[in-house]
Amino acid sequence: MVISFYNSREDYIKHLNYSNILISKVLSILCVLFLFFKSISMILKFKGLFMIIAFFTALIICFLGYIICKFALKMVNHIFDKLCLERNLNKVLSNYPNMIGNKIIEINNDKLIIISNDEHLEYDYPKIFVNTSHKDIIDIAYNKKILCTIPISVFKSNDEKDEFVNLLKERIKSSK
């Protein structure tokens, strides 16, 4: 099976955005947990009627903390986009200059072949990993380094995409 496509900088920017969103979500969850435990410790100091008032106060604090963390999530994403995204992308593209441009991926029985502008690269299947968790891209990695990001729009139909991914995963399983 042979797939031909063109990668642009935007494909890699989308990929790096996914990892930045994950980091900022973890940070916001940690903030909410901290506020929750702080409010619970405040509840345990009071008795009787004060305990009921403290409980509702703690709920309000947790709710406000959640809202603040949601807002902070947007701010952190914005900061990550500005500071890290361009630098990381330039670093990745300097290590792999042929990631952007026209590509042809060929799945043979013994090797995965990626033909770019001026290179013909062959990769053994046992070390290849296929990531299909994103809804609009497919990542192919070799030895924990991304070889290429294939936009879903390359495939004519969802069946063709599934056939490509299943064939690649089948070759990887059979080679191990």
Buried (B, 14 or more C-beta within 10 A) or exposed (E): EEBEBEBEEEBBBBBBBEEBBEEBBEEBEEBBEEBBEEBEEBBEEBEEEEEEEBBEBBEEBBEEBBEBBEEBBEEBBEEBBEEBBEEBBEEBBEEBEBBBEEBEBBBEEEBBBBBBEEEEEEBEBEEBBBBBEEEEBBBBBBEEEBBBBBBEEBBEEEEEBEEBBEEBBEBBEEBE
